[in-house]
């Protein structure tokens, strides 16, 4: 069987190159169904998803601006504008949230990895549907005031902001490392 796997074509598309259409509600539901199949020790489902589109992106822009000013009262206007523009770069943002529980059998790191796997599943599923995407974090992802504005509880953390849309231009696929340099066989000796 010499069939090329579709997932080998997945790549990150800069958010500023993502335009409408973004996944609609039905497509998003399918994408999230795929994400629910992420590895999940203890069946905790330690993640949830927040969608941001339309005017809500402008509201997130103001949240980002407030957070930046709080972190750095002397912030330059250019940097502030850059931060405010982030949510406006693509038509849809999915915030992947880790919902962490105190479970003696499932350490927090495993719950975070499960949420990260769910995020990766969103990237793969959206790519399979023909959409471009990129997973980003940055200071705003770790800022408690941003988390609070998005309605996160104290036990929740932002894993990533996933920007989604249609690629404005087709990009060359980045060169991946030689797979042979990433694989080794342990023999027990």
Biotite code that builds the C-alpha atoms (Angstrom):
import biotite.structure as struc

atoms = struc.array([
    struc.Atom([0.000, 0.000, 0.000], chain_id="A", res_id=1, res_name="UNK", atom_name="CA", element="C"),
    struc.Atom([1.697, 3.154, -1.200], chain_id="A", res_id=2, res_name="UNK", atom_name="CA", element="C"),
    struc.Atom([-1.054, 5.615, -0.329], chain_id="A", res_id=3, res_name="UNK", atom_name="CA", element="C"),
    struc.Atom([0.067, 9.039, 0.882], chain_id="A", res_id=4, res_name="UNK", atom_name="CA", element="C"),
    struc.Atom([-1.448, 9.969, 4.233], chain_id="A", res_id=5, res_name="UNK", atom_name="CA", element="C"),
    struc.Atom([-3.437, 13.195, 4.053], chain_id="A", res_id=6, res_name="UNK", atom_name="CA", element="C"),
    struc.Atom([-2.086, 14.242, 7.446], chain_id="A", res_id=7, res_name="UNK", atom_name="CA", element="C"),
    struc.Atom([1.418, 14.450, 5.971], chain_id="A", res_id=8, res_name="UNK", atom_name="CA", element="C"),
    struc.Atom([0.255, 17.635, 4.258], chain_id="A", res_id=9, res_name="UNK", atom_name="CA", element="C"),
    struc.Atom([-0.618, 19.451, 7.515], chain_id="A", res_id=10, res_name="UNK", atom_name="CA", element="C"),
    struc.Atom([1.337, 22.625, 8.105], chain_id="A", res_id=11, res_name="UNK", atom_name="CA", element="C"),
    struc.Atom([0.913, 25.835, 10.055], chain_id="A", res_id=12, res_name="UNK", atom_name="CA", element="C"),
    struc.Atom([-0.487, 28.769, 8.130], chain_id="A", res_id=13, res_name="UNK", atom_name="CA", element="C"),
    struc.Atom([0.361, 32.249, 9.466], chain_id="A", res_id=14, res_name="UNK", atom_name="CA", element="C"),
    struc.Atom([-2.820, 33.693, 10.989], chain_id="A", res_id=15, res_name="UNK", atom_name="CA", element="C"),
    struc.Atom([-2.637, 36.796, 8.780], chain_id="A", res_id=16, res_name="UNK", atom_name="CA", element="C"),
    struc.Atom([-3.001, 34.527, 5.736], chain_id="A", res_id=17, res_name="UNK", atom_name="CA", element="C"),
    struc.Atom([-6.289, 33.005, 6.937], chain_id="A", res_id=18, res_name="UNK", atom_name="CA", element="C"),
    struc.Atom([-9.522, 34.425, 5.512], chain_id="A", res_id=19, res_name="UNK", atom_name="CA", element="C"),
    struc.Atom([-13.197, 33.514, 5.285], chain_id="A", res_id=20, res_name="UNK", atom_name="CA", element="C"),
    struc.Atom([-14.644, 31.036, 5.073], chain_id="A", res_id=21, res_name="UNK", atom_name="CA", element="C"),
    struc.Atom([-13.760, 29.493, 8.392], chain_id="A", res_id=22, res_name="UNK", atom_name="CA", element="C"),
    struc.Atom([-15.366, 26.245, 9.511], chain_id="A", res_id=23, res_name="UNK", atom_name="CA", element="C"),
    struc.Atom([-19.101, 26.681, 10.028], chain_id="A", res_id=24, res_name="UNK", atom_name="CA", element="C"),
    struc.Atom([-20.939, 25.329, 13.061], chain_id="A", res_id=25, res_name="UNK", atom_name="CA", element="C"),
    struc.Atom([-21.494, 21.868, 11.558], chain_id="A", res_id=26, res_name="UNK", atom_name="CA", element="C"),
    struc.Atom([-17.849, 21.576, 10.507], chain_id="A", res_id=27, res_name="UNK", atom_name="CA", element="C"),
    struc.Atom([-16.685, 22.797, 13.920], chain_id="A", res_id=28, res_name="UNK", atom_name="CA", element="C"),
    struc.Atom([-18.827, 20.167, 15.577], chain_id="A", res_id=29, res_name="UNK", atom_name="CA", element="C"),
    struc.Atom([-17.080, 17.479, 13.507], chain_id="A", res_id=30, res_name="UNK", atom_name="CA", element="C"),
    struc.Atom([-13.677, 18.962, 14.309], chain_id="A", res_id=31, res_name="UNK", atom_name="CA", element="C"),
    struc.Atom([-14.474, 18.928, 18.026], chain_id="A", res_id=32, res_name="UNK", atom_name="CA", element="C"),
    struc.Atom([-15.748, 15.336, 17.759], chain_id="A", res_id=33, res_name="UNK", atom_name="CA", element="C"),
    struc.Atom([-12.293, 14.378, 16.455], chain_id="A", res_id=34, res_name="UNK", atom_name="CA", element="C"),
    struc.Atom([-10.677, 16.259, 19.352], chain_id="A", res_id=35, res_name="UNK", atom_name="CA", element="C"),
    struc.Atom([-12.716, 14.198, 21.816], chain_id="A", res_id=36, res_name="UNK", atom_name="CA", element="C"),
    struc.Atom([-10.714, 11.162, 20.689], chain_id="A", res_id=37, res_name="UNK", atom_name="CA", element="C"),
    struc.Atom([-7.463, 12.547, 22.116], chain_id="A", res_id=38, res_name="UNK", atom_name="CA", element="C"),
    struc.Atom([-5.600, 10.247, 24.528], chain_id="A", res_id=39, res_name="UNK", atom_name="CA", element="C"),
    struc.Atom([-7.139, 10.690, 27.948], chain_id="A", res_id=40, res_name="UNK", atom_name="CA", element="C"),
    struc.Atom([-5.816, 8.798, 30.984], chain_id="A", res_id=41, res_name="UNK", atom_name="CA", element="C"),
    struc.Atom([-8.659, 8.280, 33.436], chain_id="A", res_id=42, res_name="UNK", atom_name="CA", element="C"),
    struc.Atom([-11.310, 9.477, 30.947], chain_id="A", res_id=43, res_name="UNK", atom_name="CA", element="C"),
    struc.Atom([-11.237, 12.905, 32.565], chain_id="A", res_id=44, res_name="UNK", atom_name="CA", element="C"),
    struc.Atom([-11.878, 14.831, 29.345], chain_id="A", res_id=45, res_name="UNK", atom_name="CA", element="C"),
    struc.Atom([-9.573, 17.550, 30.737], chain_id="A", res_id=46, res_name="UNK", atom_name="CA", element="C"),
    struc.Atom([-10.278, 20.132, 28.050], chain_id="A", res_id=47, res_name="UNK", atom_name="CA", element="C"),
    struc.Atom([-12.896, 22.393, 26.582], chain_id="A", res_id=48, res_name="UNK", atom_name="CA", element="C"),
    struc.Atom([-13.069, 24.744, 23.626], chain_id="A", res_id=49, res_name="UNK", atom_name="CA", element="C"),
    struc.Atom([-14.096, 28.386, 23.301], chain_id="A", res_id=50, res_name="UNK", atom_name="CA", element="C"),
    struc.Atom([-14.911, 29.744, 19.836], chain_id="A", res_id=51, res_name="UNK", atom_name="CA", element="C"),
    struc.Atom([-14.328, 33.408, 19.040], chain_id="A", res_id=52, res_name="UNK", atom_name="CA", element="C"),
    struc.Atom([-15.478, 34.999, 15.788], chain_id="A", res_id=53, res_name="UNK", atom_name="CA", element="C"),
    struc.Atom([-17.128, 38.118, 14.429], chain_id="A", res_id=54, res_name="UNK", atom_name="CA", element="C"),
    struc.Atom([-17.379, 41.023, 16.875], chain_id="A", res_id=55, res_name="UNK", atom_name="CA", element="C"),
    struc.Atom([-16.123, 38.835, 19.713], chain_id="A", res_id=56, res_name="UNK", atom_name="CA", element="C"),
    struc.Atom([-12.664, 39.078, 18.101], chain_id="A", res_id=57, res_name="UNK", atom_name="CA", element="C"),
    struc.Atom([-12.778, 42.856, 18.683], chain_id="A", res_id=58, res_name="UNK", atom_name="CA", element="C"),
    struc.Atom([-13.716, 42.285, 22.319], chain_id="A", res_id=59, res_name="UNK", atom_name="CA", element="C"),
    struc.Atom([-10.751, 39.894, 22.657], chain_id="A", res_id=60, res_name="UNK", atom_name="CA", element="C"),
    struc.Atom([-8.582, 42.585, 21.082], chain_id="A", res_id=61, res_name="UNK", atom_name="CA", element="C"),
    struc.Atom([-9.500, 44.917, 23.952], chain_id="A", res_id=62, res_name="UNK", atom_name="CA", element="C"),
    struc.Atom([-8.861, 42.156, 26.500], chain_id="A", res_id=63, res_name="UNK", atom_name="CA", element="C"),
    struc.Atom([-5.388, 41.662, 25.022], chain_id="A", res_id=64, res_name="UNK", atom_name="CA", element="C"),
    struc.Atom([-4.723, 45.421, 25.101], chain_id="A", res_id=65, res_name="UNK", atom_name="CA", element="C"),
    struc.Atom([-5.733, 45.679, 28.766], chain_id="A", res_id=66, res_name="UNK", atom_name="CA", element="C"),
    struc.Atom([-3.583, 42.700, 29.687], chain_id="A", res_id=67, res_name="UNK", atom_name="CA", element="C"),
    struc.Atom([-0.542, 44.135, 27.888], chain_id="A", res_id=68, res_name="UNK", atom_name="CA", element="C"),
    struc.Atom([-0.978, 47.525, 29.600], chain_id="A", res_id=69, res_name="UNK", atom_name="CA", element="C"),
    struc.Atom([-1.274, 45.795, 32.970], chain_id="A", res_id=70, res_name="UNK", atom_name="CA", element="C"),
    struc.Atom([1.901, 43.775, 32.358], chain_id="A", res_id=71, res_name="UNK", atom_name="CA", element="C"),
    struc.Atom([3.815, 46.780, 30.971], chain_id="A", res_id=72, res_name="UNK", atom_name="CA", element="C"),
    struc.Atom([2.365, 50.233, 31.738], chain_id="A", res_id=73, res_name="UNK", atom_name="CA", element="C"),
    struc.Atom([5.037, 51.810, 29.518], chain_id="A", res_id=74, res_name="UNK", atom_name="CA", element="C"),
    struc.Atom([4.260, 49.628, 26.493], chain_id="A", res_id=75, res_name="UNK", atom_name="CA", element="C"),
    struc.Atom([4.988, 51.224, 23.112], chain_id="A", res_id=76, res_name="UNK", atom_name="CA", element="C"),
    struc.Atom([2.057, 52.072, 20.848], chain_id="A", res_id=77, res_name="UNK", atom_name="CA", element="C"),
    struc.Atom([3.490, 49.828, 18.119], chain_id="A", res_id=78, res_name="UNK", atom_name="CA", element="C"),
    struc.Atom([3.623, 46.773, 20.410], chain_id="A", res_id=79, res_name="UNK", atom_name="CA", element="C"),
    struc.Atom([0.173, 47.532, 21.799], chain_id="A", res_id=80, res_name="UNK", atom_name="CA", element="C"),
    struc.Atom([-1.252, 47.723, 18.263], chain_id="A", res_id=81, res_name="UNK", atom_name="CA", element="C"),
    struc.Atom([0.435, 44.424, 17.381], chain_id="A", res_id=82, res_name="UNK", atom_name="CA", element="C"),
    struc.Atom([-1.199, 42.750, 20.391], chain_id="A", res_id=83, res_name="UNK", atom_name="CA", element="C"),
    struc.Atom([-4.593, 44.292, 19.630], chain_id="A", res_id=84, res_name="UNK", atom_name="CA", element="C"),
    struc.Atom([-4.417, 43.090, 16.027], chain_id="A", res_id=85, res_name="UNK", atom_name="CA", element="C"),
    struc.Atom([-3.769, 39.449, 16.962], chain_id="A", res_id=86, res_name="UNK", atom_name="CA", element="C"),
    struc.Atom([-7.420, 38.368, 17.346], chain_id="A", res_id=87, res_name="UNK", atom_name="CA", element="C"),
    struc.Atom([-8.337, 40.108, 14.084], chain_id="A", res_id=88, res_name="UNK", atom_name="CA", element="C"),
    struc.Atom([-5.924, 38.153, 11.899], chain_id="A", res_id=89, res_name="UNK", atom_name="CA", element="C"),
    struc.Atom([-8.213, 35.223, 11.144], chain_id="A", res_id=90, res_name="UNK", atom_name="CA", element="C"),
    struc.Atom([-11.976, 34.748, 10.971], chain_id="A", res_id=91, res_name="UNK", atom_name="CA", element="C"),
    struc.Atom([-12.145, 32.165, 13.763], chain_id="A", res_id=92, res_name="UNK", atom_name="CA", element="C"),
    struc.Atom([-10.175, 31.454, 16.913], chain_id="A", res_id=93, res_name="UNK", atom_name="CA", element="C"),
    struc.Atom([-10.608, 28.351, 19.039], chain_id="A", res_id=94, res_name="UNK", atom_name="CA", element="C"),
    struc.Atom([-9.218, 28.670, 22.535], chain_id="A", res_id=95, res_name="UNK", atom_name="CA", element="C"),
    struc.Atom([-8.212, 25.240, 23.811], chain_id="A", res_id=96, res_name="UNK", atom_name="CA", element="C"),
    struc.Atom([-8.553, 25.139, 27.590], chain_id="A", res_id=97, res_name="UNK", atom_name="CA", element="C"),
    struc.Atom([-7.099, 22.512, 29.926], chain_id="A", res_id=98, res_name="UNK", atom_name="CA", element="C"),
    struc.Atom([-9.534, 21.738, 32.753], chain_id="A", res_id=99, res_name="UNK", atom_name="CA", element="C"),
    struc.Atom([-7.265, 20.377, 35.459], chain_id="A", res_id=100, res_name="UNK", atom_name="CA", element="C"),
    struc.Atom([-8.490, 18.244, 38.320], chain_id="A", res_id=101, res_name="UNK", atom_name="CA", element="C"),
    struc.Atom([-6.719, 17.038, 41.411], chain_id="A", res_id=102, res_name="UNK", atom_name="CA", element="C"),
    struc.Atom([-6.555, 13.342, 40.608], chain_id="A", res_id=103, res_name="UNK", atom_name="CA", element="C"),
    struc.Atom([-3.990, 11.145, 42.364], chain_id="A", res_id=104, res_name="UNK", atom_name="CA", element="C"),
    struc.Atom([-3.927, 8.699, 39.443], chain_id="A", res_id=105, res_name="UNK", atom_name="CA", element="C"),
    struc.Atom([-3.654, 11.273, 36.646], chain_id="A", res_id=106, res_name="UNK", atom_name="CA", element="C"),
    struc.Atom([-0.951, 13.904, 37.184], chain_id="A", res_id=107, res_name="UNK", atom_name="CA", element="C"),
    struc.Atom([-1.519, 17.421, 35.912], chain_id="A", res_id=108, res_name="UNK", atom_name="CA", element="C"),
    struc.Atom([1.101, 16.962, 33.201], chain_id="A", res_id=109, res_name="UNK", atom_name="CA", element="C"),
    struc.Atom([-0.909, 14.086, 31.710], chain_id="A", res_id=110, res_name="UNK", atom_name="CA", element="C"),
    struc.Atom([-4.047, 16.218, 31.734], chain_id="A", res_id=111, res_name="UNK", atom_name="CA", element="C"),
    struc.Atom([-2.156, 19.032, 29.982], chain_id="A", res_id=112, res_name="UNK", atom_name="CA", element="C"),
    struc.Atom([-0.826, 16.565, 27.408], chain_id="A", res_id=113, res_name="UNK", atom_name="CA", element="C"),
    struc.Atom([-4.361, 15.307, 26.773], chain_id="A", res_id=114, res_name="UNK", atom_name="CA", element="C"),
    struc.Atom([-5.560, 18.872, 26.169], chain_id="A", res_id=115, res_name="UNK", atom_name="CA", element="C"),
    struc.Atom([-2.563, 19.413, 23.868], chain_id="A", res_id=116, res_name="UNK", atom_name="CA", element="C"),
    struc.Atom([-3.448, 16.246, 21.960], chain_id="A", res_id=117, res_name="UNK", atom_name="CA", element="C"),
    struc.Atom([-7.016, 17.551, 21.596], chain_id="A", res_id=118, res_name="UNK", atom_name="CA", element="C"),
    struc.Atom([-5.569, 20.794, 20.191], chain_id="A", res_id=119, res_name="UNK", atom_name="CA", element="C"),
    struc.Atom([-3.467, 18.841, 17.702], chain_id="A", res_id=120, res_name="UNK", atom_name="CA", element="C"),
    struc.Atom([-6.541, 16.864, 16.703], chain_id="A", res_id=121, res_name="UNK", atom_name="CA", element="C"),
    struc.Atom([-8.286, 20.150, 15.904], chain_id="A", res_id=122, res_name="UNK", atom_name="CA", element="C"),
    struc.Atom([-5.388, 21.074, 13.621], chain_id="A", res_id=123, res_name="UNK", atom_name="CA", element="C"),
    struc.Atom([-5.482, 17.697, 11.852], chain_id="A", res_id=124, res_name="UNK", atom_name="CA", element="C"),
    struc.Atom([-9.264, 17.640, 11.452], chain_id="A", res_id=125, res_name="UNK", atom_name="CA", element="C"),
    struc.Atom([-9.476, 21.203, 10.153], chain_id="A", res_id=126, res_name="UNK", atom_name="CA", element="C"),
    struc.Atom([-6.692, 20.457, 7.670], chain_id="A", res_id=127, res_name="UNK", atom_name="CA", element="C"),
    struc.Atom([-8.533, 17.332, 6.508], chain_id="A", res_id=128, res_name="UNK", atom_name="CA", element="C"),
    struc.Atom([-11.535, 19.586, 5.786], chain_id="A", res_id=129, res_name="UNK", atom_name="CA", element="C"),
    struc.Atom([-9.384, 21.923, 3.702], chain_id="A", res_id=130, res_name="UNK", atom_name="CA", element="C"),
    struc.Atom([-8.869, 24.723, 6.222], chain_id="A", res_id=131, res_name="UNK", atom_name="CA", element="C"),
    struc.Atom([-5.633, 26.378, 7.246], chain_id="A", res_id=132, res_name="UNK", atom_name="CA", element="C"),
    struc.Atom([-4.698, 26.718, 10.888], chain_id="A", res_id=133, res_name="UNK", atom_name="CA", element="C"),
    struc.Atom([-2.003, 27.636, 13.331], chain_id="A", res_id=134, res_name="UNK", atom_name="CA", element="C"),
    struc.Atom([-1.642, 27.021, 17.052], chain_id="A", res_id=135, res_name="UNK", atom_name="CA", element="C"),
    struc.Atom([-0.251, 30.007, 18.979], chain_id="A", res_id=136, res_name="UNK", atom_name="CA", element="C"),
    struc.Atom([0.290, 30.993, 22.589], chain_id="A", res_id=137, res_name="UNK", atom_name="CA", element="C"),
    struc.Atom([2.313, 34.010, 23.758], chain_id="A", res_id=138, res_name="UNK", atom_name="CA", element="C"),
    struc.Atom([2.083, 36.086, 26.940], chain_id="A", res_id=139, res_name="UNK", atom_name="CA", element="C"),
    struc.Atom([-1.673, 36.516, 26.661], chain_id="A", res_id=140, res_name="UNK", atom_name="CA", element="C"),
    struc.Atom([-2.226, 32.765, 26.909], chain_id="A", res_id=141, res_name="UNK", atom_name="CA", element="C"),
    struc.Atom([-0.568, 32.761, 30.326], chain_id="A", res_id=142, res_name="UNK", atom_name="CA", element="C"),
    struc.Atom([-2.069, 35.999, 31.624], chain_id="A", res_id=143, res_name="UNK", atom_name="CA", element="C"),
    struc.Atom([-4.627, 35.365, 34.376], chain_id="A", res_id=144, res_name="UNK", atom_name="CA", element="C"),
    struc.Atom([-6.633, 38.480, 33.428], chain_id="A", res_id=145, res_name="UNK", atom_name="CA", element="C"),
    struc.Atom([-7.092, 37.092, 29.900], chain_id="A", res_id=146, res_name="UNK", atom_name="CA", element="C"),
    struc.Atom([-8.138, 33.746, 31.363], chain_id="A", res_id=147, res_name="UNK", atom_name="CA", element="C"),
    struc.Atom([-10.649, 35.450, 33.638], chain_id="A", res_id=148, res_name="UNK", atom_name="CA", element="C"),
    struc.Atom([-12.062, 37.551, 30.776], chain_id="A", res_id=149, res_name="UNK", atom_name="CA", element="C"),
    struc.Atom([-12.618, 34.326, 28.831], chain_id="A", res_id=150, res_name="UNK", atom_name="CA", element="C"),
    struc.Atom([-14.430, 32.799, 31.806], chain_id="A", res_id=151, res_name="UNK", atom_name="CA", element="C"),
    struc.Atom([-11.788, 30.294, 32.851], chain_id="A", res_id=152, res_name="UNK", atom_name="CA", element="C"),
    struc.Atom([-11.969, 28.891, 36.363], chain_id="A", res_id=153, res_name="UNK", atom_name="CA", element="C"),
    struc.Atom([-8.957, 28.839, 38.676], chain_id="A", res_id=154, res_name="UNK", atom_name="CA", element="C"),
    struc.Atom([-8.194, 25.232, 37.700], chain_id="A", res_id=155, res_name="UNK", atom_name="CA", element="C"),
    struc.Atom([-8.157, 25.995, 33.960], chain_id="A", res_id=156, res_name="UNK", atom_name="CA", element="C"),
    struc.Atom([-5.302, 27.051, 31.692], chain_id="A", res_id=157, res_name="UNK", atom_name="CA", element="C"),
    struc.Atom([-5.126, 28.126, 28.078], chain_id="A", res_id=158, res_name="UNK", atom_name="CA", element="C"),
    struc.Atom([-3.297, 25.524, 26.016], chain_id="A", res_id=159, res_name="UNK", atom_name="CA", element="C"),
    struc.Atom([-3.414, 27.551, 22.815], chain_id="A", res_id=160, res_name="UNK", atom_name="CA", element="C"),
    struc.Atom([-5.233, 29.925, 20.558], chain_id="A", res_id=161, res_name="UNK", atom_name="CA", element="C"),
    struc.Atom([-5.934, 28.073, 17.305], chain_id="A", res_id=162, res_name="UNK", atom_name="CA", element="C"),
    struc.Atom([-6.504, 30.442, 14.392], chain_id="A", res_id=163, res_name="UNK", atom_name="CA", element="C"),
    struc.Atom([-8.643, 28.929, 11.623], chain_id="A", res_id=164, res_name="UNK", atom_name="CA", element="C"),
    struc.Atom([-9.751, 29.936, 8.148], chain_id="A", res_id=165, res_name="UNK", atom_name="CA", element="C"),
    struc.Atom([-9.086, 29.390, 4.475], chain_id="A", res_id=166, res_name="UNK", atom_name="CA", element="C"),
    struc.Atom([-5.543, 29.921, 3.236], chain_id="A", res_id=167, res_name="UNK", atom_name="CA", element="C"),
    struc.Atom([-5.389, 33.148, 1.234], chain_id="A", res_id=168, res_name="UNK", atom_name="CA", element="C"),
    struc.Atom([-2.477, 31.768, -0.773], chain_id="A", res_id=169, res_name="UNK", atom_name="CA", element="C"),
    struc.Atom([-1.063, 28.283, -1.033], chain_id="A", res_id=170, res_name="UNK", atom_name="CA", element="C"),
    struc.Atom([2.142, 28.063, 0.934], chain_id="A", res_id=171, res_name="UNK", atom_name="CA", element="C"),
    struc.Atom([5.123, 25.829, 0.301], chain_id="A", res_id=172, res_name="UNK", atom_name="CA", element="C"),
    struc.Atom([5.254, 23.056, 2.840], chain_id="A", res_id=173, res_name="UNK", atom_name="CA", element="C"),
    struc.Atom([8.144, 23.383, 5.281], chain_id="A", res_id=174, res_name="UNK", atom_name="CA", element="C"),
    struc.Atom([10.935, 20.866, 5.051], chain_id="A", res_id=175, res_name="UNK", atom_name="CA", element="C"),
    struc.Atom([10.653, 18.320, 7.835], chain_id="A", res_id=176, res_name="UNK", atom_name="CA", element="C"),
    struc.Atom([13.631, 16.684, 9.532], chain_id="A", res_id=177, res_name="UNK", atom_name="CA", element="C"),
    struc.Atom([14.915, 13.360, 8.254], chain_id="A", res_id=178, res_name="UNK", atom_name="CA", element="C"),
    struc.Atom([12.743, 10.753, 9.957], chain_id="A", res_id=179, res_name="UNK", atom_name="CA", element="C"),
    struc.Atom([15.721, 8.435, 10.417], chain_id="A", res_id=180, res_name="UNK", atom_name="CA", element="C"),
    struc.Atom([17.281, 11.010, 12.758], chain_id="A", res_id=181, res_name="UNK", atom_name="CA", element="C"),
    struc.Atom([14.186, 10.871, 14.965], chain_id="A", res_id=182, res_name="UNK", atom_name="CA", element="C"),
    struc.Atom([13.962, 7.101, 15.417], chain_id="A", res_id=183, res_name="UNK", atom_name="CA", element="C"),
    struc.Atom([16.126, 4.784, 17.454], chain_id="A", res_id=184, res_name="UNK", atom_name="CA", element="C"),
    struc.Atom([15.745, 1.210, 18.596], chain_id="A", res_id=185, res_name="UNK", atom_name="CA", element="C"),
    struc.Atom([16.398, 0.387, 22.215], chain_id="A", res_id=186, res_name="UNK", atom_name="CA", element="C"),
    struc.Atom([17.679, -3.142, 22.665], chain_id="A", res_id=187, res_name="UNK", atom_name="CA", element="C"),
    struc.Atom([17.792, -3.252, 26.418], chain_id="A", res_id=188, res_name="UNK", atom_name="CA", element="C"),
    struc.Atom([21.582, -3.260, 26.564], chain_id="A", res_id=189, res_name="UNK", atom_name="CA", element="C"),
])
